[in-house]
Amino acid sequence: MTSAQHIVVIGAGTLGLATAFNLLERGRRVTVLEADSAASGSSGRSIGVVGTQHVDPFEIALRVRSVKQMMEWKQHGLQFHHIGYTRLGRTAGDLALFEKSVKLQAELGPTNARVLDPVAIKKLVPHISTDGLAGALFGPQDGFLDPHQYCSVLVDMVRARGGVVKQQCRVTAAERRQGGYRLRTSAGYVDADGVVLAPGPWASATAKLFGKTLTVIPERHQAVVIKLPAPLPYTMPMVMDYVPGTSSGTGLNFRHDRPGELIAETHRSYDTTGSDPDNYDQLLDDRTKDELAELLLERLPELSEAGFGRGWAGLYPKSPDGRPIVGPLSDDEPMLVAAAGAGGYGIQLSPIIGQLAADWITSGEPKAIPEAIRLKPSPARG
Ligand SMILES: Cc1cc2nc3c(=O)[nH]c(=O)nc-3n(C[C@H](O)[C@H](O)[C@H](O)COP(=O)(O)OP(=O)(O)OC[C@H]3O[C@@H](n4cnc5c(N)ncnc54)[C@H](O)[C@@H]3O)c2cc1C
């Protein structure tokens, strides 16, 4: 028997597994309880893009830390495809934000990010139309990973450190007991000294089991494989037509997947009220298909012979203010911590969210990035 604190993590998506890994590194005993299988939630339905090309200083700091960690995890078998990330800009204001981002990334990284003019964009992506573009923010080290492979590497890393990952084990009720929690699950009772809630789009429902309020809106988003008539003679980097915090861009994004295939997605969603994670349409709908076709024709006119392959929908677990939610659900229960609400960025932010959630459990504060106190759940955040 070990006297180490036993922490239960609810959810084996990227956030839960990265948190479990960090807790084990700090000597805690960890059990991950997963209702279905690892990566069966939002994580497995994502397109796996990872990078630092943001324009908000705090968001850049989170991403630089995450990418550093992912680079280290390559030694555990993580396949990180460094195809580069290009964020398109249309205005002088966008370019000013890009220049600031490059400066900050050089201080925090280095990430080798740089600003491209339209000629350089065309050189990098010969099939792109640069109509309306003023330039781009480009990060050569960014790229993508297969979210299933990522989760399976994390499961292996957790198990290698003595952690337990129990799949097909749904938490159905929770009660307080002396110094901790007793969880009822579909496979019996589990006692814990602390609990981390990482249930993705099920976050609000899971918090309710503990009598807590946590607002996470499951927002439906869609992606599709683009079949090219022939493999490209270059690797298409991730191209994102959207500048966060501005109205610049259409939301279209696409990247290389396999030879002869791209994956495209739109950052925009028609899901204004949120979807039921247990019952939503998991297929690409015609409206989004038509919108993607139109946007792709406009941005990649020379690839007009391409066709659609498999399409699907998944859920962004979104917080009301668009930032992740990491920290205790209330001040009187420091060992009941949320790692949730990562929206459209829960793959790329998972390493730092895992560190911060583990910080809250082990130190009662977000040590890795003190400014991340702003990610703590609070009534003001909704
Ligand atoms: C189409 C699409 C594209 C995306 N592209 C990207 C991208 O390129 N880059 C990026 O960074 N992010 C992307 N995302 C967002 C990313 O997928 C999510 O932010 C991330 O997966 C959230 O991870 P999570 O661990 O919070 O949730 P999940 O992966 O949903 O994991 C939560 C887990 O908790 C389990 N669970 C829930 N309730 C219980 C319970 N009561 N008991 C036990 N287990 C429970 C669920 O079964 C689930 O497996 C995309 C999302 C979509 C839909």
The ligand as an ORCA input file, in Angstrom:
! r2SCAN-3c Opt
* xyz 0 1
  C     -13.740     19.075    -35.984
  C     -12.808     19.456    -34.860
  C     -11.508     19.870    -35.145
  C     -10.638     20.221    -34.110
  N      -9.356     20.563    -34.424
  C      -8.491     20.881    -33.432
  C      -7.153     21.190    -33.741
  O      -6.749     21.151    -34.897
  N      -6.291     21.508    -32.720
  C      -6.723     21.563    -31.424
  O      -5.929     21.893    -30.543
  N      -8.004     21.252    -31.101
  C      -8.893     20.911    -32.070
  N     -10.188     20.597    -31.763
  C     -10.629     20.744    -30.368
  C     -10.224     19.543    -29.522
  O     -10.663     18.367    -30.145
  C     -10.846     19.643    -28.116
  O     -10.608     20.892    -27.534
  C     -10.225     18.582    -27.205
  O     -10.291     17.326    -27.804
  C     -10.906     18.543    -25.853
  O     -10.308     17.486    -25.129
  P     -10.940     17.024    -23.755
  O      -9.977     16.081    -23.170
  O     -11.343     18.222    -22.972
  O     -12.321     16.324    -24.164
  P     -12.633     14.855    -24.813
  O     -11.638     14.475    -25.822
  O     -14.064     14.919    -25.231
  O     -12.466     13.894    -23.596
  C     -13.410     13.831    -22.555
  C     -13.649     12.386    -22.201
  O     -14.401     12.338    -20.999
  C     -15.226     11.193    -21.050
  N     -16.312     11.379    -20.092
  C     -17.299     12.296    -20.130
  N     -18.117     12.156    -19.066
  C     -17.631     11.121    -18.344
  C     -18.040     10.475    -17.138
  N     -19.132     10.864    -16.449
  N     -17.338      9.414    -16.679
  C     -16.212      9.000    -17.344
  N     -15.785      9.579    -18.497
  C     -16.481     10.617    -18.990
  C     -15.683     11.160    -22.500
  O     -16.093      9.867    -22.887
  C     -14.446     11.641    -23.250
  O     -13.669     10.568    -23.762
  C     -11.076     20.209    -32.759
  C     -12.373     19.766    -32.468
  C     -13.230     19.389    -33.501
  C     -14.604     18.930    -33.145
*
